[in-house]
Amino acid sequence: MNYDEAFEKVIGHEGGYVNHPNDPGGETKYGISKRSYPDEDIAGMTLKRAKEIYKRDYWDKAKCRQLPHPLDFQVFDAGVNSGVKRAIRWLQAALPGVVVDGVIGPQTLTAARTYNAYKTSSAMLGERLEFMTRLGTWPSFGRGWSRRVADNLRV
């Protein structure tokens, strides 16, 4: 999957401007939160700006272009939703024999290219969903997160 396709899919989960009282990220637009980006004008965020941020801080940082499909998308989406380091850890936990350190280096990339990407993707989504069910914000956001993971199973 290329970046433009992945971005379109992710943005379909993120939506427009919100400032939900139970969201620790504070005001958010297109999934870009004030907590993570305090110097950005969140209310005035454009889709173009969100796409630039996602490319630089999520897609490129997680080396998604170097991952096989569907792992490229799964790591990107998980990174956007829960942070790049956590997304990489979920990927590493789903790959046999890989050190879970949150750094996507040669060992992780080789394993991701070697093992069945669809089985790895399913295992990664399992790690992700289990993590989310333990969050204190699950009662507020769990239904949407569950739908997102279910949709990702179809990628």
N, C-alpha and C positions, 0 to 999 in steps of 0.2 A: 504494500500500500504506500503510495507517496504521501508527502506531507499535506498537500492540499486536500486529498481525500480524507485523511485522518482528521484534519482540522474540521472539515464539514461534519463529520460524524460526531466528534466531541462537542462541537458548538451546539449540536442538536440536543445535547443533554444539559447544557449550561444555561441557556436563556438570557434574558435581559436583566435590567437593574432590579436588585432586591436589597433589602436591609432587614433581614429576619432577626428578631430579638434573640433567638436561640442559636444563631450562627456565630461561632467565635471569630470568624473571619471579618465580621462587620459588613459594611456595605460592599456589594459585589455586583459586577456586571460582566457578562460573558464568562463567568467563572474566575475573573480576576478580582481578588479581594483587597480591600484597603489595608488589612493586616499584613499581607504579603508585599503589597506595593504602596506604601504610605505616601510616596511622592507623586503617584498617578492621580489624575482626576477621574475617579471611578464613575461618577454620574455622567461625565462627558466622554467616557471611553468609546472609541469607535471600534467597529469590527476589524478594521485594518490594523489598528494599534494592538488589539487583542491577539490577532494572528501573528504579529511581529514578536510579541512577548512569548507566546506559546512556542514559536519556532526556536527562539534563542534559549529560553529558560527551561523548556521541557523536551521538545523533540531532539534538539542538538545535544543538550546536556546528558540525556539518557542514551545517546547514540542509536536512536531508533532506526535511522537509515541503514545501520549495519546489522539490524536484527531481521530474521526471516518473518514473513507473514504467518500467522496473525500476531506474533509477539511484538512486532513493531507498534501496532495499534494498542495492544493491551498495556504495554509499558507506558506509552504516551498517555492514554486515558487515565490509568491509575496514578501517574505522576501529576496530572492536572487535578485530579480529585483528592489525592492524599499526600502529594509531595514526591519528588523524583527519587530521593534516597529510599523511601519506603517502597516505591514501585519496583526499584531495582532489587531490593531485599525479597520482595514477593517472587520476582522472577528467579532469583538465586535459590530460594527455598523450594521452588518447583523443579529445579534442575539437580539430578543426582550428582553428588560428589563436588558440588560447588560451594566454596566458602561464602557464607552470607555476611557480607561486609558493606553492602550498599554502594559499592564501587563497580562500575561496569568496565572491567578490564579484559585482557585477552582470554583468561580462563572462562569467564562468563560468556563472552561472545562465541568462543569455540563450542562450549557446551550447548548454547542456544541454537547454533547451526547444526549440531550433531544429533541431538535428541528430537523426537517427534514434536514439532512445534504446536500441533493441536492438543496433544496430551499435556504438554507443558503449559499451554494457555489455560486449559481447564483447571489444572492444579493451581496455577497462579490465581485464577478467579476464585477458587475455593479459599485460598489464603486471604485474599482481599475481603471476601464476604464475611469470613469468620472474624477478622479484625474489626470490621464495621459493626458487627452485632455487639461488640464489647464497648463501643463508644457511648458516652453519656448522652450524646445527641441522637442516638438511634431512634428513640420514640418520635422525634420531630422529623427526621430525614430518612429513616430506614426504608420506608416504602419506596421512595424515589431511588435510593441507592440499590435496592433489590431489583428494581426494574432496569436500572442501568446495567447491572451485572448480567441479568437475564438477556438483555439486548446484546451485550458483548459476547455471550456464549454463541450467538448466531453469526458472529463476524467470520 
